[in-house]
Amino acid sequence: MNATESTTDNQDNGAEPSAEDQASALASMLKGLRAAPAGGVPVPGQRCGLIAIVGKPNVGKSTLLNALVGQKISITSRKAQTTRHRITGMRTQGATQFVFVDTPGFQTRHNNALNRSLNKTVLGAVGDVDLILFVVEAGQFNQADARVLSLLGKDIPTLLVANKFDQIHRRGDIAPWLQEMQQRHAFTEFVPMSAKNARDIERLLVLCERFLPEQPWWYAEDELTDRSEKFLASETVREKLFRLTGDELPYTSTVIIDKFGEEAGRGKQKRLLRIAATIVVERDTHKAMVIGDKGERIKRIGTETRVELEKLLDAKVFIELWVKVRSGWADDEARVRSFGYE
């Protein structure tokens, strides 16, 4: 495994498909799914539908998605604004296929090109789904929550998912809050839960199933996400980057995959992946922070990424990391699109 500092020469290739390809907002993708189910011949009793997971930044949406799918497909971090793309995760259980759409937290703090892109993704996700999971911290509601709630229409069933309910010590205190929430929006159900509790996840799946229409599945039974392995590699690097730099590094830092190659494996390994990725930061001081003393931090980012990807993708992974400075990229519409944001 190599983790290497590079010069700051321009090299922007290797991003996920452009915004034009990904977008036509999320609604077009959703309608395409509905028009062309992948399940083939209808099977009596099969259910399938779209469930949007929405909420303010850093409220636990990605953790909830991973738990609902049953495997990690979306990165998590204590740093707000970690999720930047629409992530679709599938879970097929019994005769029902749940198609979950995780979204970035709606951004209100900075009106730059990146945040406008993230908000567009949120707006696209809530327009054409069968059910919405509005995620809040149990007992909490602030202006950021209210901003997301204002985006939700009244025609789509919406469950109020009170996450981190296990942290409420006096359950009687939740009654006034719940009454206040019902006055804010006509929620179909109130779901107190913890995304880390397996029983709560099963209970939520049972609730979600009631709202999904009878129709053929859209995906194969063993599929977990519509995102590519290349995308998952990029997101895993970004997760390790944020986890190992803490609050020191601005959230605008991003990761571009420059090379993603697959070769036949040797011995017990079925395949081998060779990945080269560029970590993009906005200042030279950020670059030094990512590299760390004698390159120790970037080496650790690379090592932790490799270990997780080998487990996630069932392959031997070689990864090389570079760091480049792109001042002001998050407020440059063209640059944001070239980096694969909608």
C-alpha positions as CSV (number, residue, x, y, z in Angstrom):
1,M,0.0,0.0,0.0
2,N,1.4,3.3,-1.0
3,A,0.2,6.7,0.3
4,T,2.1,9.5,-1.4
5,E,2.1,13.3,-1.4
6,S,1.8,14.8,-4.9
7,T,2.4,18.2,-6.5
8,T,-0.6,20.5,-7.0
9,D,-0.8,20.0,-10.7
10,N,-4.3,19.9,-12.2
11,Q,-5.7,16.4,-12.6
12,D,-9.5,16.3,-12.3
13,N,-10.3,13.1,-14.2
14,G,-11.8,10.1,-12.6
15,A,-14.9,11.6,-10.9
16,E,-18.2,9.7,-10.7
17,P,-20.5,10.5,-13.7
18,S,-21.1,14.2,-14.2
19,A,-24.0,16.1,-12.7
20,E,-25.8,16.1,-16.0
21,D,-25.7,12.3,-16.1
22,Q,-26.6,11.9,-12.4
23,A,-29.2,14.6,-12.3
24,S,-32.3,15.6,-14.2
25,A,-32.9,15.7,-10.5
26,L,-33.5,12.6,-8.7
27,A,-37.1,12.5,-9.8
28,S,-36.2,11.4,-13.3
29,M,-34.2,8.4,-11.9
30,L,-37.1,7.5,-9.7
31,K,-39.6,7.6,-12.6
32,G,-37.3,5.5,-14.7
33,L,-37.2,2.9,-12.0
34,R,-41.0,2.8,-11.8
35,A,-41.3,2.6,-15.6
36,A,-38.8,-0.3,-16.0
37,P,-38.8,-2.7,-13.0
38,A,-36.0,-5.2,-13.1
39,G,-38.0,-7.9,-11.5
40,G,-39.4,-9.2,-14.8
41,V,-42.5,-11.4,-14.5
42,P,-44.8,-10.2,-11.8
43,V,-45.0,-12.5,-8.7
44,P,-48.2,-12.4,-6.7
45,G,-47.6,-10.9,-3.3
46,Q,-44.3,-9.1,-4.1
47,R,-44.0,-5.5,-2.8
48,C,-41.5,-2.9,-3.8
49,G,-41.2,0.8,-3.3
50,L,-39.1,3.9,-2.6
51,I,-38.4,5.2,0.9
52,A,-36.6,8.6,1.3
53,I,-34.5,9.2,4.4
54,V,-34.3,12.9,5.1
55,G,-33.2,15.1,8.0
56,K,-30.7,17.8,8.9
57,P,-27.0,17.2,8.7
58,N,-25.4,14.8,11.2
59,V,-28.7,13.5,12.6
60,G,-27.9,9.8,11.9
61,K,-29.3,9.2,8.4
62,S,-26.4,7.2,7.1
63,T,-26.2,5.1,10.2
64,L,-29.9,4.3,9.8
65,L,-29.5,3.5,6.1
66,N,-26.6,1.1,6.8
67,A,-28.7,-0.6,9.5
68,L,-31.8,-0.9,7.3
69,V,-29.8,-2.4,4.4
70,G,-27.9,-4.7,6.8
71,Q,-24.4,-3.7,5.5
72,K,-22.4,-0.5,5.4
73,I,-22.9,1.3,2.1
74,S,-22.9,4.9,3.3
75,I,-20.1,6.6,5.2
76,T,-20.6,7.9,8.7
77,S,-18.7,10.5,10.7
78,R,-19.3,12.9,13.6
79,K,-18.5,15.7,11.2
80,A,-21.7,17.3,9.8
81,Q,-22.3,17.2,6.1
82,T,-20.6,13.9,5.5
83,T,-23.1,12.5,3.0
84,R,-23.0,14.4,-0.3
85,H,-24.7,12.2,-2.8
86,R,-27.9,10.3,-3.2
87,I,-27.2,6.8,-1.9
88,T,-29.7,4.1,-2.8
89,G,-29.7,1.0,-0.6
90,M,-31.8,-2.1,-1.1
91,R,-33.0,-4.7,1.3
92,T,-35.0,-7.7,0.1
93,Q,-36.8,-9.5,2.9
94,G,-39.5,-12.1,2.4
95,A,-41.7,-10.9,-0.5
96,T,-40.8,-7.3,0.0
97,Q,-38.0,-5.2,-1.5
98,F,-37.2,-1.9,0.3
99,V,-35.4,0.7,-1.8
100,F,-34.0,3.3,0.5
101,V,-32.8,6.7,-0.7
102,D,-30.4,8.4,1.7
103,T,-29.9,12.1,1.1
104,P,-27.4,14.8,2.2
105,G,-28.6,16.9,5.2
106,F,-30.2,20.1,3.9
107,Q,-27.6,22.9,4.0
108,T,-28.4,26.3,5.4
109,R,-25.1,27.6,6.8
110,H,-23.2,28.3,3.6
111,N,-24.7,29.3,0.2
112,N,-21.8,28.0,-2.0
113,A,-22.0,25.9,-5.1
114,L,-21.4,22.7,-3.3
115,N,-24.3,23.3,-0.8
116,R,-26.6,24.3,-3.6
117,S,-25.9,21.0,-5.3
118,L,-26.5,19.1,-2.1
119,N,-29.8,20.8,-1.5
120,K,-30.9,20.0,-5.1
121,T,-30.4,16.4,-4.3
122,V,-32.6,16.6,-1.2
123,L,-35.4,18.3,-3.1
124,G,-35.3,15.7,-5.8
125,A,-35.5,12.8,-3.4
126,V,-38.7,13.8,-1.6
127,G,-40.8,14.4,-4.7
128,D,-41.7,10.9,-6.0
129,V,-41.4,8.3,-3.3
130,D,-43.9,6.0,-1.5
131,L,-42.8,6.9,2.0
132,I,-40.6,9.5,3.8
133,L,-38.6,8.8,7.0
134,F,-38.1,12.2,8.7
135,V,-35.2,11.6,11.1
136,V,-34.7,13.8,14.1
137,E,-33.0,13.4,17.5
138,A,-35.6,12.4,20.0
139,G,-36.8,15.4,22.0
140,Q,-34.9,17.9,19.8
141,F,-36.1,20.2,17.1
142,N,-34.3,23.3,15.8
143,Q,-34.2,25.6,12.8
144,A,-32.3,23.2,10.7
145,D,-34.9,20.5,11.4
146,A,-37.7,23.0,10.5
147,R,-36.0,23.8,7.2
148,V,-36.1,20.2,6.1
149,L,-39.6,19.7,7.4
150,S,-40.8,22.6,5.3
151,L,-39.7,20.7,2.2
152,L,-42.1,17.8,2.8
153,G,-45.5,17.7,1.1
154,K,-48.6,16.5,2.7
155,D,-49.5,13.9,0.1
156,I,-46.7,11.4,0.9
157,P,-46.9,9.3,4.1
158,T,-44.2,10.5,6.5
159,L,-42.9,8.7,9.6
160,L,-41.4,10.7,12.4
161,V,-38.3,8.7,13.3
162,A,-37.1,9.9,16.7
163,N,-33.5,8.5,16.6
164,K,-31.3,8.2,19.7
165,F,-34.4,7.5,21.8
166,D,-32.3,5.4,24.1
167,Q,-30.7,8.6,25.3
168,I,-33.9,9.9,26.7
169,H,-33.8,9.1,30.4
170,R,-37.3,10.2,31.4
171,R,-39.7,9.0,28.8
172,G,-42.5,11.1,30.2
173,D,-40.7,14.2,29.0
174,I,-41.2,13.2,25.4
175,A,-45.0,13.6,25.4
176,P,-45.0,17.5,25.1
177,W,-42.4,17.3,22.4
178,L,-44.4,14.7,20.4
179,Q,-47.5,16.8,20.7
180,E,-45.6,19.8,19.4
181,M,-44.2,17.7,16.5
182,Q,-47.7,16.6,15.5
183,Q,-48.8,20.2,15.3
184,R,-45.9,20.9,13.0
185,H,-46.8,18.2,10.5
186,A,-49.4,15.4,10.1
187,F,-47.0,12.5,10.6
188,T,-48.4,9.1,9.8
189,E,-46.6,7.3,12.6
190,F,-44.2,8.2,15.5
191,V,-41.3,5.8,15.6
192,P,-39.1,6.1,18.8
193,M,-35.9,4.1,18.1
194,S,-32.1,3.8,18.0
195,A,-30.5,3.0,14.7
196,K,-28.0,0.8,16.5
197,N,-30.8,-1.4,18.0
198,A,-31.5,-4.5,15.8
199,R,-35.1,-4.9,17.2
200,D,-35.9,-1.2,16.4
201,I,-34.7,-1.7,12.8
202,E,-36.9,-4.8,12.3
203,R,-39.9,-2.9,13.8
204,L,-39.2,0.0,11.4
205,L,-39.0,-2.4,8.4
206,V,-42.4,-3.8,9.4
207,L,-43.9,-0.3,9.4
208,C,-42.3,0.6,6.1
209,E,-43.7,-2.5,4.4
210,R,-47.3,-1.3,4.9
211,F,-46.7,1.6,2.6
212,L,-45.1,-0.2,-0.3
213,P,-47.3,-1.1,-3.3
214,E,-47.6,-4.6,-4.7
215,Q,-45.4,-4.8,-7.8
216,P,-42.3,-6.7,-9.0
217,W,-38.9,-6.0,-7.5
218,W,-36.6,-3.6,-9.3
219,Y,-33.4,-5.2,-8.3
220,A,-31.9,-8.7,-7.9
221,E,-32.5,-10.2,-4.5
222,D,-28.8,-10.0,-3.5
223,E,-28.2,-6.4,-4.6
224,L,-27.5,-3.9,-1.8
225,T,-26.8,-0.6,-3.6
226,D,-26.9,1.0,-7.0
227,R,-23.6,2.8,-6.4
228,S,-20.4,1.5,-8.2
229,E,-17.4,0.1,-6.4
230,K,-15.5,3.1,-7.6
231,F,-17.9,5.4,-5.8
232,L,-17.7,3.3,-2.6
233,A,-13.9,3.5,-2.7
234,S,-14.1,7.3,-3.0
235,E,-16.5,7.5,-0.1
236,T,-14.4,5.2,2.1
237,V,-11.3,7.4,1.6
238,R,-13.4,10.5,2.5
239,E,-14.8,8.8,5.7
240,K,-11.3,7.9,6.9
241,L,-10.1,11.4,6.0
242,F,-12.7,13.0,8.2
243,R,-12.4,10.6,11.0
244,L,-8.6,11.0,11.3
245,T,-8.6,14.8,10.9
246,G,-11.5,15.5,13.2
247,D,-12.8,19.1,13.1
248,E,-9.5,20.5,11.9
249,L,-10.2,19.8,8.2
250,P,-13.1,21.8,6.5
251,Y,-16.0,19.7,5.3
252,T,-15.3,21.0,1.7
253,S,-12.4,18.6,1.3
254,T,-13.3,15.9,-1.3
255,V,-11.9,12.8,-2.9
256,I,-11.5,12.0,-6.6
257,I,-10.7,8.5,-8.0
258,D,-8.1,8.8,-10.7
259,K,-7.7,5.1,-11.3
260,F,-9.8,2.0,-10.5
261,G,-8.5,-1.1,-12.1
262,E,-9.4,-4.8,-11.6
263,E,-7.1,-7.8,-12.2
264,A,-7.4,-11.5,-11.6
265,G,-6.5,-12.5,-8.1
266,R,-3.9,-14.9,-7.0
267,G,-4.3,-17.8,-4.6
268,K,-7.4,-17.5,-2.4
269,Q,-8.1,-13.9,-3.6
270,K,-10.7,-13.9,-6.4
271,R,-9.6,-10.5,-7.7
272,L,-7.2,-7.6,-7.1
273,L,-8.1,-3.9,-7.2
274,R,-5.6,-1.1,-7.9
275,I,-6.9,2.3,-6.9
276,A,-5.3,5.8,-7.1
277,A,-7.2,8.6,-5.5
278,T,-6.6,12.3,-5.0
279,I,-7.7,14.1,-1.8
280,V,-8.6,17.7,-2.8
281,V,-8.3,20.5,-0.2
282,E,-8.5,24.2,-0.4
283,R,-5.3,25.4,1.3
284,D,-1.7,24.4,1.6
285,T,-2.2,24.2,5.4
286,H,-4.9,21.7,4.9
287,K,-2.6,19.7,2.6
288,A,0.0,19.5,5.3
289,M,-2.6,18.5,7.8
290,V,-3.8,15.6,5.7
291,I,-0.2,14.4,5.0
292,G,0.8,14.6,8.7
293,D,4.2,14.4,10.3
294,K,6.5,12.4,7.9
295,G,3.4,11.3,6.0
296,E,2.0,9.3,8.9
297,R,-1.6,10.5,8.7
298,I,-2.0,9.9,5.0
299,K,-0.5,6.5,5.4
300,R,-3.0,5.7,8.1
301,I,-5.9,7.0,5.9
302,G,-4.7,4.6,3.2
303,T,-4.3,1.6,5.5
304,E,-7.7,2.0,7.1
305,T,-9.3,2.5,3.7
306,R,-7.6,-0.6,2.3
307,V,-8.7,-2.8,5.2
308,E,-12.3,-1.7,5.0
309,L,-12.5,-2.0,1.2
310,E,-11.0,-5.5,1.2
311,K,-13.8,-6.6,3.6
312,L,-16.5,-4.7,1.8
313,L,-15.5,-5.7,-1.8
314,D,-14.1,-9.1,-1.1
315,A,-10.9,-8.4,-3.0
316,K,-7.2,-7.6,-2.4
317,V,-6.7,-3.9,-2.6
318,F,-3.7,-1.7,-3.4
319,I,-4.4,2.0,-2.9
320,E,-2.3,5.1,-3.6
321,L,-3.3,8.5,-2.2
322,W,-2.3,11.9,-3.3
323,V,-3.1,15.4,-2.0
324,K,-3.8,18.4,-4.1
325,V,-4.8,22.0,-3.5
326,R,-7.8,23.5,-5.4
327,S,-8.5,26.8,-3.8
328,G,-12.2,27.8,-3.8
329,W,-13.5,24.7,-5.6
330,A,-16.6,24.4,-3.5
331,D,-17.9,27.8,-4.8
332,D,-17.1,27.0,-8.4
333,E,-20.1,25.6,-10.2
334,A,-18.1,24.0,-13.0
335,R,-15.6,22.5,-10.6
336,V,-18.4,21.1,-8.4
337,R,-20.0,19.4,-11.4
338,S,-16.6,18.1,-12.6
339,F,-16.1,16.4,-9.2
340,G,-19.3,14.5,-9.7
341,Y,-21.8,16.5,-7.7
342,E,-25.3,17.0,-9.0
